[in-house]
């Protein structure tokens, strides 16, 4: 797959989070399917039962929901499972993990493959913009926000932040470019990174991983560690970020990628000579579908959510539409 480095690197807060989107995010909060007992006062929606709890809404049951919150009267009438959502003031940790491995720094030649259309951002830039939106929602609602990245140079993590006054710290972290990794230095394996994330977590809350999940060693070990974090107090969402040309390689063919070519794996440096053909494209599509399905299933059995994101879809549409429909924000 041919990828290009984007020159559309964010340099300011507005590049990461336009003021028009920030104004709309002010009305949102992070949501969780789990029961948390916060240690400090905060403003959030939750499903915790107890004193000073206010009923908020219903939604359909999904795997991993607390069975104690099923409304059996609705089940008796509709023969469908719904869970109750409650609103309560309590603390929530919003933990965002960014994949900064080499494959994340590639992007499609053109969003949607149409002539004259603005190129999609690299996956790394797209993930940073989405992380900024999620972190912003957490900060303005007085949640504790933790952000870290792995996969390029030394792993970096910011101490927990709270409130709008921490917006500058979050912005500086996301604008910071990773240190170049020498070819002789092997990036931190995904499993090791997720083991570290799971061990270092503190408290309870929401954990969002932003990654393309394109790791030479596979993803099963890392997802097991994330599942353990979910079982011990975090509502985990894995957001798989892929470029349009990765999802549909015919877009690359339309822009001239065809015939005999030499490809170099951006993660390992290994090269292969191939011939682009309809049969090869079909085989690639089947393998990609199987890879995505395997990640989705591994998440499902561990009570985690999986979202597939296309970098040609604007971040504001993802947050205000997809994440709201999945009750990740609301």
C-alpha positions in Angstrom: 0.0 0.0 0.0 1.5 3.3 -1.0 1.3 6.0 1.7 2.4 9.6 1.8 3.6 11.8 4.6 1.1 14.7 5.1 2.3 18.3 5.2 -0.9 19.1 7.1 0.7 18.9 10.5 -1.3 20.7 13.2 0.6 23.7 14.7 -2.0 25.4 16.9 -5.0 24.5 19.1 -7.4 25.6 16.3 -5.7 23.1 14.0 -6.5 20.3 16.5 -9.9 21.6 17.6 -11.6 24.4 15.7 -13.5 26.9 18.0 -16.8 26.0 16.2 -16.4 22.3 17.2 -15.3 23.2 20.8 -18.5 25.2 21.3 -20.5 22.1 20.4 -18.4 19.8 22.6 -19.2 22.0 25.6 -22.6 20.4 25.7 -21.3 16.8 25.8 -19.8 14.6 28.5 -18.1 11.2 28.5 -20.4 8.3 29.3 -19.7 4.9 30.7 -21.4 1.5 30.8 -19.8 0.6 34.1 -20.4 1.5 37.7 -17.8 3.7 39.2 -17.4 5.1 42.7 -15.4 8.4 42.3 -13.1 9.7 44.9 -13.5 13.4 44.1 -16.5 15.5 43.0 -17.0 15.8 39.3 -19.7 16.3 36.7 -20.5 13.2 34.6 -23.2 10.9 33.5 -23.0 7.3 34.9 -25.1 4.3 35.8 -24.3 4.2 39.5 -27.2 3.3 41.9 -27.3 4.9 45.3 -28.1 8.1 47.1 -28.6 11.3 45.0 -28.9 9.3 41.8 -31.3 10.7 39.1 -32.7 8.5 36.3 -31.5 9.8 33.0 -32.4 7.6 30.1 -32.8 4.1 28.6 -30.8 2.4 25.9 -30.6 -1.1 24.4 -28.5 -3.7 26.2 -25.1 -4.4 24.8 -22.6 -7.1 26.0 -20.7 -5.9 29.0 -23.6 -3.9 30.5 -24.4 -4.4 34.2 -27.3 -6.9 34.3 -28.6 -5.2 37.5 -29.6 -2.3 35.4 -31.9 -4.2 33.0 -35.5 -2.9 33.1 -37.5 -6.1 33.3 -40.8 -4.4 32.9 -39.8 -3.2 29.5 -38.5 -6.7 28.6 -41.9 -8.1 29.6 -43.7 -5.7 27.2 -41.3 -5.6 24.3 -39.3 -8.8 24.6 -36.1 -6.8 24.3 -33.4 -5.9 26.8 -33.0 -2.2 27.8 -30.8 -0.9 30.6 -31.4 2.2 32.7 -28.9 5.1 32.7 -28.5 7.3 35.7 -27.0 10.7 36.3 -24.8 11.3 39.4 -22.0 13.6 40.3 -18.9 11.6 40.7 -15.3 11.5 39.5 -14.3 9.9 36.2 -10.9 9.3 34.6 -10.7 9.8 30.9 -7.6 7.8 29.7 -6.6 8.3 26.1 -3.8 6.1 24.6 -2.3 7.1 21.2 -0.5 4.8 18.8 2.4 6.7 17.4 4.1 3.8 15.6 5.5 4.4 12.1 2.4 3.0 10.2 0.3 5.7 11.9 2.3 8.4 10.1 1.0 7.4 6.6 -2.2 8.5 4.9 -4.2 8.1 1.7 -3.3 10.0 -1.4 -6.7 11.6 -1.6 -9.8 11.3 0.6 -12.3 9.4 -1.4 -9.9 9.2 -4.4 -11.5 12.2 -6.2 -9.4 14.5 -8.3 -8.9 17.9 -6.6 -10.2 16.7 -3.3 -8.2 17.7 -0.2 -6.0 14.8 1.0 -7.0 13.0 4.1 -4.7 13.6 7.1 -2.3 11.0 8.2 -3.7 8.6 10.7 -1.5 10.1 13.4 -2.9 13.6 12.8 -6.4 12.3 12.7 -5.9 10.4 15.9 -4.5 13.5 17.6 -7.5 15.6 16.6 -9.9 13.0 17.9 -7.8 12.7 21.1 -8.1 16.5 21.5 -11.8 16.4 21.2 -12.2 13.6 23.7 -9.7 15.2 26.1 -11.5 18.5 25.8 -14.8 17.0 26.7 -13.2 15.4 29.8 -11.5 18.6 30.9 -14.5 20.9 30.6 -16.6 18.4 32.6 -14.0 18.4 35.4 -13.0 14.8 34.8 -9.4 13.7 35.3 -7.8 13.3 31.9 -4.7 11.2 31.3 -3.1 10.9 27.9 -0.1 8.9 26.7 1.4 7.6 23.5 3.6 4.7 22.5 5.3 3.3 19.4 7.8 5.9 18.5 10.8 6.8 20.7 10.3 6.7 24.5 6.7 6.3 25.7 5.3 9.6 26.9 2.6 10.2 29.4 1.1 13.3 31.0 0.1 13.3 34.7 -3.7 13.6 35.3 -5.2 16.9 34.4 -8.5 18.5 35.3 -10.4 21.6 34.1 -10.0 24.1 31.3 -6.8 25.5 32.8 -5.2 22.2 31.6 -6.1 22.8 28.0 -2.7 24.3 27.2 -0.9 21.2 28.5 -3.1 18.9 26.5 -2.6 20.9 23.4 1.2 21.1 23.8 1.4 17.3 24.2 -0.6 16.6 21.1 1.3 19.1 19.0 4.6 17.6 20.1 6.2 15.6 17.3 7.7 12.2 18.3 11.4 11.7 18.3 12.7 9.9 15.2 13.3 6.2 15.9 16.5 4.8 14.5 15.9 1.9 12.1 18.1 -0.2 14.4 15.7 0.5 17.3 12.6 -1.8 17.3 9.5 0.1 18.4 7.8 -1.0 21.6 5.7 -4.1 20.8 1.9 -3.5 21.1 1.6 -6.2 23.8 4.3 -4.6 26.0 2.8 -1.2 25.6 -0.7 -2.4 26.6 0.8 -4.3 29.5 2.3 -1.0 30.7 -0.9 0.9 30.2 -2.9 -1.7 32.1 -0.4 -1.8 35.0 -0.1 2.0 35.3 -3.8 2.8 35.3 -5.3 4.2 38.5 -8.9 4.6 39.6 -11.8 3.9 37.4 -13.1 5.5 34.2 -13.1 5.4 30.4 -10.1 4.2 28.4 -9.9 5.0 24.6 -7.2 3.5 22.4 -6.6 5.2 19.0 -4.6 2.9 16.7 -4.6 1.4 13.2 -3.8 -2.0 14.8 -1.2 -2.8 12.2 1.4 -4.4 14.3 3.9 -7.0 12.9 3.5 -9.2 16.0 -0.3 -9.1 16.0 -2.8 -7.7 18.5 -4.1 -10.5 20.6 -1.7 -10.2 23.5 -2.2 -6.4 23.7 -6.0 -6.8 23.6 -5.8 -9.3 26.5 -4.1 -6.7 28.7 -6.7 -4.1 27.7 -9.5 -6.6 28.6 -7.9 -7.0 32.0 -8.0 -3.2 32.5 -11.7 -3.3 31.5 -12.4 -6.0 34.0 -10.9 -4.0 36.7 -12.7 -0.7 36.4 -12.3 0.8 32.9 -14.8 1.0 30.1 -12.5 0.4 27.1 -13.1 1.5 23.5 -10.7 0.6 20.7 -10.9 3.0 17.8 -9.3 1.6 14.7 -8.1 4.4 12.5 -7.5 3.5 8.8 -6.9 5.6 5.7 -9.3 5.5 2.7 -6.7 3.8 0.5 -6.2 1.1 3.2 -9.9 0.4 3.3 -10.4 0.5 -0.4 -7.1 0.0 -2.4 -8.9 0.7 -5.7 -8.6 4.4 -4.7 -4.8 4.0 -5.0 -5.1 2.3 -8.3 -7.2 5.2 -9.6 -4.3 7.5 -8.7 -1.7 5.5 -10.6 -0.7 2.6 -8.3 -0.6 -0.4 -10.6 1.7 -2.9 -12.3 5.0 -4.2 -10.8 6.0 -2.3 -7.7 8.3 -2.6 -4.7 6.8 -2.0 -1.3 8.6 -1.4 1.9 7.0 -2.1 5.3 7.1 1.1 7.2 7.2 -0.8 10.5 9.9 -3.4 9.8 11.8 -2.0 6.9 11.3 -5.3 4.9 10.7 -4.9 1.2 8.6 -7.0 -1.2 8.1 -6.9 -4.9 4.5 -7.5 -6.1 2.3 -7.0 -9.1 -0.9 -5.1 -8.5 -3.8 -7.0 -10.0 -7.6 -7.4 -9.5 -6.9 -10.8 -7.8 -4.4 -9.3 -5.4 -6.7 -6.5 -4.5 -9.5 -9.0 -3.8 -7.2 -11.1 -1.6 -6.1 -8.0 0.3 -9.7 -7.0 0.9 -10.5 -10.4 2.3 -7.5 -10.3 4.6 -8.3 -6.8 5.8 -11.9 -7.8 6.5 -10.8 -10.8 8.5 -8.3 -8.7 10.4 -10.9 -6.1 11.4 -13.5 -8.8 12.2 -10.9 -10.5 14.5 -10.2 -7.3 16.4 -13.9 -6.6 16.8 -14.6 -10.1 18.1 -11.6 -10.0 20.5 -13.0 -6.7 21.9 -16.5 -8.0 22.1 -15.6 -11.1 24.1 -13.7 -8.9 26.6 -16.5 -6.5 27.0 -14.7 -3.7 25.0 -16.1 -1.6 22.2 -14.6 -1.5 18.7 -15.1 1.4 16.2 -13.7 1.4 12.7 -12.8 5.0 11.6 -12.0 6.3 8.1 -9.7 9.3 8.1 -11.7 10.9 5.3 -14.7 11.3 7.7 -14.4 14.6 9.5 -13.6 14.3 13.2 -16.6 16.5 14.2 -18.9 14.0 12.4 -17.3 11.1 14.3 -17.7 12.8 17.7 -21.2 14.3 17.2 -22.7 11.4 15.3 -20.8 8.1 15.7 -19.7 8.5 19.3 -23.1 9.8 20.4 -24.9 6.9 18.8 -22.6 4.5 20.6 -23.2 6.3 23.9 -19.5 7.0 24.3 -20.3 10.7 24.6 -23.7 12.2 25.3 
